[in-house]
Amino acid sequence: MKPDLQRRVQRYGWDKAAEYYEHAWKVQLRPAHDVMMEAAKPAEGEIVLDIAAGTGLLTFRMADMIGPSGNILATDISDEMVKAGSLLASTKSFYQVKFERMDAENLSCEEATFDLVTCALGLMYFPEPDIAMKEMYRVLKQDGRAVVGVWGSRKKCGWAEIFPIVDKRVSTDVCPMFFNLGEQEVLKIPFIEAGFKEIALSKIETTLTYSSAEEACQASFLGGPVAMAYARFDAEAKAEAEQDYMASIAEYKTSGGYEIPGEFVIATGVK
């Protein structure tokens, strides 16, 4: 898929997912966000860029740390994510937080602007992640920090069959290299090529817990990257896809629902 087409697919796909994202993923992504917060150490008064911020799951945690004297620009390629995040910022009275639609590979930001740049579970969706990392480097101040989280190895993510299940019914090629950055120490490479120093990488295994098949399907089909493709299915195709997905995670069924394994990879670097 050509990069421009992939960006459009991501933009409109996450528009579809925005309504469900906050509820479906806030708890599930928290272990990755916890590690990223510890690595980033947002400080009072800092200027922060949060890329692929979605509805602000990480953004608002950092806003608590930087206080009213700091500033956060939260960007996302999806208009609906930006609208949802902006509404939450207003509701929560986080006046130091601004949401803006922006392409991570072409940031509309001046050089050497930010103390900290974060990207939580977004880089693997970008058509050209190396370019995105170079943009992060460009907009950071000297000694500024970058903290990036991605999903880990395919073999450690029990929900991974969602992509072939959807692609079998409609040719999407949503994120062909989705798991690549999470393998071994691959995530270090774009940091190195962008010019970062003091690069460190950590991996954490996690469990995605769902109380029911319906909840598991909602997160995967409605609140995630295949939302646009799933929306194009007729009722029969949706039912078949959900049945196939349930079969793919059947081994993780418990008396209380589903406990699906996953892995996160977190990398940090300094300009």
C-alpha positions in Angstrom: 0.0 0.0 0.0 1.3 3.5 -0.9 2.1 5.7 2.1 -0.5 8.3 1.2 -3.2 5.7 0.9 -2.2 4.0 4.1 -2.4 7.4 5.9 -6.0 7.9 4.6 -6.9 4.4 5.7 -5.5 5.1 9.2 -7.2 8.5 9.4 -10.7 7.3 8.5 -10.3 4.0 10.3 -9.5 5.7 13.6 -12.4 8.1 12.9 -14.6 5.0 13.0 -12.9 3.7 16.2 -13.0 6.9 18.2 -16.4 6.3 19.7 -15.3 3.0 21.3 -11.6 3.6 21.9 -11.6 5.2 25.4 -13.8 2.5 26.9 -12.2 -0.4 25.0 -8.5 0.4 25.6 -8.0 2.6 28.7 -7.5 -0.3 31.1 -5.8 -2.6 28.5 -3.1 -0.1 27.6 -2.4 1.1 31.1 0.6 -1.2 31.7 2.4 0.3 28.7 1.4 3.8 29.8 2.7 3.1 33.3 6.1 2.1 31.9 6.2 5.1 29.5 5.3 7.5 32.4 8.2 6.1 34.5 10.6 6.5 31.5 9.4 9.9 30.5 9.2 11.5 33.9 7.2 14.6 32.8 8.2 17.5 35.0 6.5 20.7 36.2 6.5 23.3 33.5 7.7 21.1 30.6 6.6 21.5 27.0 5.4 18.1 25.7 4.3 16.7 22.3 2.2 13.6 22.5 1.9 12.0 19.0 -0.9 9.6 18.0 -2.5 10.7 21.3 -6.0 9.3 20.5 -8.4 10.5 23.1 -5.6 11.4 25.5 -5.1 8.3 27.6 -1.4 9.2 28.1 -1.8 12.9 27.5 -3.9 13.6 30.6 -1.7 11.6 32.9 1.2 13.8 31.7 -0.9 16.9 32.1 -1.2 16.1 35.8 2.6 16.0 36.1 3.5 19.1 34.1 0.9 21.2 35.9 -0.7 24.5 34.7 2.7 26.0 33.9 3.5 23.4 31.3 2.0 22.7 27.9 1.0 19.7 25.9 0.3 19.5 22.2 -1.6 16.2 21.6 -1.7 15.2 17.9 -3.5 12.5 16.0 -4.3 11.8 12.3 -8.0 11.3 13.1 -10.4 14.2 13.3 -12.7 12.3 15.5 -10.0 11.4 18.0 -9.0 15.1 18.1 -12.6 16.1 18.7 -13.0 13.6 21.5 -9.7 14.6 23.1 -10.5 18.3 22.9 -13.8 17.8 24.6 -12.2 15.8 27.4 -9.5 18.5 27.9 -12.3 21.1 28.3 -14.4 18.9 30.5 -11.3 18.1 32.7 -10.2 21.8 32.7 -6.8 20.9 31.3 -6.3 24.3 29.7 -2.6 23.6 29.1 -3.5 20.7 26.7 -4.3 21.3 23.0 -5.4 18.7 20.6 -4.6 19.1 16.9 -4.9 16.9 13.8 -1.4 16.3 12.4 0.6 13.8 10.4 3.3 12.3 12.6 5.6 12.1 9.6 5.2 15.8 8.8 4.9 17.7 12.0 3.7 21.3 11.8 6.1 22.3 14.7 9.2 24.4 14.9 12.5 22.8 15.5 13.8 22.5 19.1 10.4 23.2 20.7 9.7 20.4 23.1 11.3 19.0 26.2 9.6 15.6 25.8 8.0 13.7 22.9 5.9 10.6 23.4 4.1 8.2 21.1 2.1 5.5 22.8 1.1 2.5 20.6 1.1 4.5 17.4 4.4 4.1 15.6 3.6 0.7 14.2 0.6 2.2 12.2 2.8 4.8 10.5 3.7 4.1 6.8 7.2 5.4 7.4 8.1 5.2 11.1 11.8 6.2 10.4 10.6 9.5 9.1 8.3 10.0 12.2 11.3 9.4 14.5 13.4 11.9 12.6 10.5 14.4 13.0 10.5 13.7 16.8 14.2 14.4 16.9 13.8 17.6 14.9 11.2 19.1 17.2 13.0 18.2 20.4 15.3 20.6 22.3 18.8 19.6 23.0 18.8 16.9 25.7 15.1 16.4 25.1 13.7 12.9 25.6 11.7 10.7 23.3 9.6 7.8 24.7 7.9 5.4 22.3 5.7 2.3 22.9 4.7 -0.4 20.4 3.0 -3.8 20.6 5.5 -6.6 20.9 6.2 -9.8 19.1 3.4 -11.3 17.1 3.9 -14.7 18.9 3.3 -13.0 22.2 0.1 -11.2 21.3 -2.8 -13.7 21.5 -5.2 -11.3 19.6 -3.0 -11.1 16.5 -5.3 -13.2 14.3 -7.6 -10.2 14.0 -5.7 -8.9 11.0 -5.8 -12.0 8.7 -9.4 -12.7 9.8 -10.4 -9.2 8.5 -8.1 -9.3 5.4 -9.6 -12.6 4.4 -12.9 -10.8 3.8 -11.7 -7.5 2.4 -8.3 -6.5 1.2 -7.2 -3.9 3.6 -3.5 -4.3 4.3 -4.2 -2.0 7.3 -0.8 -2.3 8.9 1.4 -4.9 7.1 4.4 -4.3 9.3 2.4 -4.0 12.5 4.5 -6.4 14.6 7.8 -5.7 13.0 8.9 -3.0 15.4 8.1 -5.2 18.4 10.4 -8.0 17.4 13.8 -8.4 19.2 15.4 -4.9 19.3 14.1 -3.6 16.0 12.6 -0.5 17.7 16.1 0.7 18.4 16.9 1.1 14.7 14.7 4.1 13.9 16.0 5.8 17.1 19.6 5.2 16.0 18.9 6.4 12.4 17.2 9.6 13.7 20.3 10.4 15.7 19.2 9.7 19.3 21.7 8.7 22.0 21.3 6.9 25.3 18.8 4.5 23.7 17.2 2.0 26.0 14.6 -0.6 25.4 12.4 -2.6 27.7 9.7 -5.3 27.2 6.7 -6.1 29.4 4.3 -9.0 29.0 0.7 -8.1 29.8 -2.8 -9.6 29.8 -5.8 -8.1 28.1 -8.8 -9.0 30.2 -12.4 -9.0 28.9 -15.5 -10.0 30.7 -17.3 -11.4 27.7 -17.0 -12.3 24.0 -19.0 -9.2 23.2 -16.5 -7.0 25.0 -13.5 -8.7 23.3 -15.1 -8.2 19.9 -16.0 -4.6 20.5 -12.4 -3.7 21.4 -10.9 -5.6 18.4 -13.5 -4.8 15.7 -15.0 -1.5 16.7 -12.3 0.3 18.8 -9.1 -0.7 16.9 -7.3 -0.5 13.6 -9.7 -2.7 11.6 -12.8 -0.6 12.4 -13.1 0.9 9.0 -12.8 -2.5 7.2 -15.3 -4.1 9.7 -17.8 -1.3 9.0 -17.9 -2.4 5.4 -19.0 -5.9 6.2 -22.6 -7.0 5.9 -24.2 -8.6 8.9 -23.3 -12.1 7.8 -19.6 -11.2 7.3 -19.5 -9.5 10.7 -20.9 -12.5 12.4 -18.5 -14.9 10.6 -15.5 -12.7 11.4 -16.5 -12.5 15.1 -16.9 -16.2 15.2 -13.4 -16.8 13.7 -11.9 -14.3 16.1 -13.6 -16.1 19.1 -12.1 -19.3 17.8 -8.7 -17.8 17.6 -8.8 -16.7 21.3 -10.7 -19.7 22.6 -7.7 -21.0 24.5 -7.7 -17.9 26.6 -11.3 -18.2 27.8 -11.7 -18.3 31.6 -14.7 -18.7 33.9 -14.9 -14.9 34.0 -14.3 -14.1 30.4 -11.1 -13.9 28.5 -7.4 -13.3 29.5 -5.4 -12.7 26.3 -1.6 -12.4 26.4 0.1 -9.4 25.0 3.5 -7.7 25.0 4.6 -4.1 24.9 8.0 -2.7 23.9 9.1 0.7 25.2 12.1 2.6 23.8 13.7 5.8 25.0 16.3 8.1 23.6 17.9 11.5 24.2 18.7 14.3 21.7 
